[in-house]
Amino acid sequence: MLVGLCFFSAACSTPPVPPEFSQAQRLDEELRGIGVSFYASQDLERFEVGLKSAKARIGAERAKFGWFRDYGPATSDLRKTLDEGEALRRRIVSLKTSKTETFRARADSLTERVAKIKRMTGFFNESAPVRMNLSQAEIKLSEADFLLKKEEYDAGSKDLAEGEFHARAAEQAIADVLSRYRDRNEIAKWRTWAQETIEESRQRGTVVFLVSKLERKITIYRAGAAIGSFDIGLGRYGLSDKLYAGDEATPEGRYKVIQKFPASDFYKALLINYPNDEDRKAFAEARRKGLIPGQAGIGGAIEIHGGGKDSLTKGCVGLENRDMDRVYDYAREGTAVTIVGFVSVENTILAEIEKLNIHD
């Protein structure tokens, strides 16, 4: 009876498997789950060797009779393995957090650049290279976001780099189109034309039209005071200064209405005297420099007409029909029409250009 009680007592006092063992097993699963095998495979291998060794020692102890089992050495090894594993986990989590933050910052920067470029595309039509590169940048940004969710940082960074390349190409295409609008000589010329036209209206008490291509506005002045302003549309290359027939650019200069058409293919229309003497000089100079196709002529038939501001013209200035009614009623043969790149150097479009931080 006494012997039985001793056996029972010994069995009841059998030491349990140390809890560090199950903790280490769970940590092993977590390390694999966060991708340690990819970032630090050798460190993970050392951790698992330690875990395997502890498992073997625990197995050896469990094979003994209960009162002979001693998990002390195995527990000591497990604690050391756990400390190493926890340090490894913290290091990889920190590394991935840093990668995510860096990746996210680049993605956010690219997202902001794409948004700015999108705003710019609303200001002009000469944007085939802009739109093509913008589309590619958006695609690469979307792919990079998807890869970030999968924690595929290297592949995502490659997509971001390609997106940044296309964003730079789109910005450069914008710079190519809008370089004239940052040229001090061009700006001074446009401002002089605008001021002279308004002053002429003030001194003579006449009506004049001032067209600002970048701001997409035609403003009516009477006796030097603005009495109406309307949105306009331009041709495919409307922001460029017209050089020859078929270039789909809108001319810049000081013109006048030479004929009114109460009905035309584009509702009502006002024909202006393009080309004038200055246009002919510019055409001859461009021809001399080889900037004009061999068979191209100087062109003509430039109008202010209705038909809608959003319909692309071949170099004319388009308005909504209701606005054209107003402009048409104010016009007379001989009414001055001045067309400039822009009027106000403080306009919001120029501010958007400067935000792109493009260097020509």
Buried (B, 14 or more C-beta within 10 A) or exposed (E): EEEEEEEEEEEEEEEEBBEBBEBBEEBBEBBEEBBBBEBBEEBBEBBBEBBEBBBEBBEEBEEEEEBEBEBEEBBEBBBEBBEBBBEBBEBBEEBBEEBEEEBEEBBEEBBEBBEBBBBBBEBBBBBEBBBBBBEBBBBBBEBBBEBBEEBBBEBBBBBBEBBBBBBBBBBBBBBBBBEBBBBEEBBEBBBEBBEEBBEBBBEEEBBBBBBBBBBBBBBBBBBBEEEBBBBBBBBBBBBBBBBBBEBBBBBBBBBBBBEBBEEBEBBBBBBBBBBBEEBEEBBEEBBEEEEBEEEBEBBBEBBBBBBBBEEBBBBBBBBBBEBBEBBBEBBEEEBBBBBBBBBEEEBEBBEBBEEBEBEE
